[in-house]
Amino acid sequence: MPMLKDLDDRLFIEIAHRWGYSGTLSPDRSDSGGSVAFQGVIRDRRLSSGLQVCTSDISTLRESRRAGTLGRSMMVICSVFGDPVTYNLDNGRRLRLEPGMIASLSASDTLTMVTEARGGERSGLLVIQAQASEILDPDLAEEIDRRTRLSAIETYVSRTRAIELAIRLFQRQRNGLVDRLAAESCALDLLADIIDQDSERGSAMLSGDHARVMRICDYLEANLDKEHHLLSLARQAGMGLSSFKTKFQAATGKTVFGFLTQKRLERALLGMEKEGWSVAQAAWHTGYRHPTNFSSAFRRHFGFNPKSIKRQQ
């Protein structure tokens, strides 16, 4: 559980890799910033339960832009003290955490988070990462697996006990066993708090509405080559347009067309890699009538041109 000061680019990326995701840090734009972007302490711990916990008390020395891409996992971020922290997510959502707030981010595939910070800002964050394959408790592993079948973002107001436990982890390092037990207790308490709050508010929607949204998801995946309209999809779900858009995003973490675009491009990639589709065929089979529009969307989503796949074959 290293305590790190003067976090340069190399150390930031090392921490990201230790947590199993890619990370980048923008180069310094100032004349005097040097390579050091942050000052403070980061401590990360892998717990006996299979959870990973990180506490960071960081002051930003210069303007910077941090980006990290998660694989399939659930991440819980608790803002304990300091300035608000804002995350821009690749699904178009913007997440702002004030002290005392908790966010739960579930990634079914990959999720990129970008944070832009100004010099002089300070934040105290507690972050928990859970991957179903690493969790020892079978019931908790099943819960994490269920939550990461779809990408979703939820925010919560932390309850007093959770914050009190989190604050303890920012205090000076104690006996190693005591520290590990305190981190384990805090992580499990926060997860229990989230599960309990979701249960109380009915997971943000009625189960019948959720089932109807899932049927629309299945319909879209079975008809990727067709043109779709929000109003007709809402009618098919038996909902009003506004209600349908809200409940679809609550269930999937994406807008209707954000979900459709992701599924179309994932199917196109599979078709080109495994079934020998040309770029034009991939575009046609996934609802793009103009290959140039398809190539642009593909490049934005995956970060490389679809033609590069054919060159490798």
N, C-alpha and C positions, 0 to 999 in steps of 0.2 A: 504494500500500500504506500507508494512513493509520495513524498511531499515535495512538490516542485515549485521553484521560484523562477522568475524571469522566463516566461514560457515563449521560446522562439518557435519558428515554424516547425523545426524538426521534432521538438518535444510534443507539440500539439498533434502532429500526424501520428507519432508513436502511440499516444493515448488513444486516438481514434482507431488505429489498427488493433490495439489490444482489446478494444470493445467490439471488434468484428465489423467495422464499417469504414468506408473510405472517407477521408477528410482533407479539406484544402483550406489554405489561409491566403488571403489576397496579399500581394506585395505591398510594401510601405509606399505611400504616396508623398510622404513628407520629406523634408531635407534632413531632419534630425532624429527621426524615429528609430533608425537602426533596424536590426532584425527582431528586436524584442517587441512583441505586441501586447503582452499582458504581464502583470505582476501580481503575485499572490500565491495561493496554495490550492493544489488539486490533490485529492486522495481518492484512489479507486480501490475497491475491494471486491473480490469474488467470494461469495458467501457459500456456506455449506449447503444451503437450500438450492443452489444453482443460480440464484439471482446475482446480478452485478449492481453495485452501488457506488456512486461517485458523488463527492461533495466538492464544490468549487467556490472559493471566496476570491474573486478575481477583480482587479481594477484594470481598465483598459488604458494603455499608455498612448495609443494612437488610433486613428480611424482604421478600422479593419472590417473585413468581410469573411466570415467563417461559413463553410459549407460542409455538411456531412450527409452521407447517404446510408440509410439503414437497409438491411435485408429484412426477411420476415421475422418480426419480433414485436414486442409491446414495450414502449418506453413511457415512463412516468416522470414528469418534470415538476418539481415543487419549488416555487420561488419563496425563499425563506426570508430574505431581507435585501435591501439595496434598491437600485433603480429598476424600473420595468424592463422586461426583455421581450423583444419582438422577433418572431420567426416567420419567414416567408416560405411556404411549402410548395412543392412542385405540382400539387393538385389545384393551385390557385388560391388556397386559403391563406389567411394571415392570422397568426396567433400571437396575442399580446398577454403576457403574464405579469400581473402586479404581485407584490409581496403578499403572501397568504393564499395564493391561488395554486391550483394543481391542474396539469394537463395530462391526459392520457392519449398517446398516439399509437395506433395499431397499424402495422404495415403488413399487407398480405404478400407483397412482392418487394418493391423497393420504395423508399420515401426519402426525398432529399429535403433537407432543412437548411435555410440560409439565414444567418444572423448578421446584421450590420450594426456595428457599435462605434460610438464617438469616443474620443479621448476623454478621460476623466470619469467615465461611468464605472460603477461598481455593482456587482451582483453576487448574491449568495444563493446557489442552486443546489438542490439535491436531485440526483437523477438515478432512476432505477431502470435496468434493462432486463427483460424476461424473454427467454426463448423456450418454447415448450419442450424441445429436445434436451434441454439442460436442467429442467426442474425435476427434483427428486420426488416431491409429493405428487401422487398420481392425480388427485382431484385438482390441485392447482395447475398441473401441466395440462389437464383437459380444458380448464378455464382459459388458459393462455392460448391454447390451440384454437379454441372456439373464437376468441376475440381477434385472432390474426388471420382468420379465413377471409375477412374483408378489411379493407383499409378504413379507418375511422378516427376521428378526433373529437374528444370531449373535454370540457373544462369543468372544474369543481372548485368549491370553496372549501379549503382545508379546515378540519375540525381541530379544536384546541390540542388534543392529545397528539395528533400527528405533527403539528408544528413544534410542540415541546420536545418530542423525540428527535425531530430533525435538528433543532437548535443544539441538542446535546452533541451531535456528531461534528459540529463546528468548533466545539471547545477543544482545549489542548488534548493531545494524544494521551490516553490513559493506558493501563495495562492492556496488552494485546488481546487477551481473552475477553475482557470487559468491552473493549472497542468492537470486537466482532459480534458479540451478543447484542450490543446496543444497535449496531447497524442492521443486524438480522431482524430485531424487534421493530425497528423503525420501518424497514422495507415491507415487512409483512403487514404491519398496521396500516400503512398507506394503501396497499393493495386491498386489504379488507375494507377500508373506508370507501374506495372507489366502487368495489363490488356491491357494497351495502347501499351507496347512493344510487347506483344504477337500478338496483332492485326497488328502491323506494319510488323512483320516478318512472318505473316501468320501462327501463332501457330507452327512454325518450320517446317511445311510441307504443301503441297497442299492438299486441302480437298479431291480430288480424291484419292490420295495416302493413306490418313487416312482411307477412306472408304474401300479400298482394304485390309489394315492391319486389320481392324475390322472384315472383312469377314473371314480372316485367323484365328483370335481369335475364332470366332464362330465355325469354322470348327474343330479347335483343341479341343474345349470343347465338341463337339459332338462326337469326336473320341479319347477319352482319352486312350482307350485300345489298340490303334494301334501304330505301330512304325512309326516315322516321320523323314524325312530328310530335312535339310535346303534347299538344292538345289531344291527339288521338291516343297516345300512350296513357295520358291521365284518364281518359274515358274508359280505356281498356282495363285500367286498375280500379275503376269505380270511384275516382276521387276528383275533386276540383283541381284546376291547374296549379294554383298556389300551394295547396296542401300536398299535391303529388311531388312537386319540386322539393319542398321542405323535407318530406318524409323519405324521399329517395336519397337525398344527401345525408340525412341522419343515419340511414341504414348502411350506406356504402362508403361514406366519406368523400363522395364525388358528385358532381353534377351529372345529370342524365347523359349529356353529350360528352362529358369528360370520361365517364364510364364506358360509353360506346366507343370513343376514340381509342382508349386503352385496349379494349378487347379486339377491336379491328386490327390494330397494329401488332398485337401479340399473335393473332392468327396469321397475319401476313408474314411475320418473321418465321413462324413454324412452317408455313407453306413453302417459303423459299429455301429454308434449311433442310427440311425433311421430304418435301414432295416435289421439288424441282420447279416450283413456280418461277416464271420470269417476273421482273418488276411490274410489267404491265398486267400480267395475270393476277399478281398479288393485289394490285390496286383494284382491279375489276371485282375480284371475289370478295373484297372487303368494303365495297360500297363507294370507292373513289372512282369517279368517272374521268378524272384527269390525272394521269400519272405524275405530273409535276406537283400537283397538290398533295398527292400521296407521298412523294419523296420528301417534300418539305416537312410534312407532319411526322414522318418516320424519323427524319434526322433530328427534329426537336425532341422527340420522345426518347430515342435510343442513343443519340449522340454520334451516329455515324450514318453514312449514306447507304441505302439499300443495295446499290450497285456493287458495293464492296463485298457483299455476301456472295454474289455470283462470281466475282473474280477469285474468291478463295476456293471455289468448288472445282 
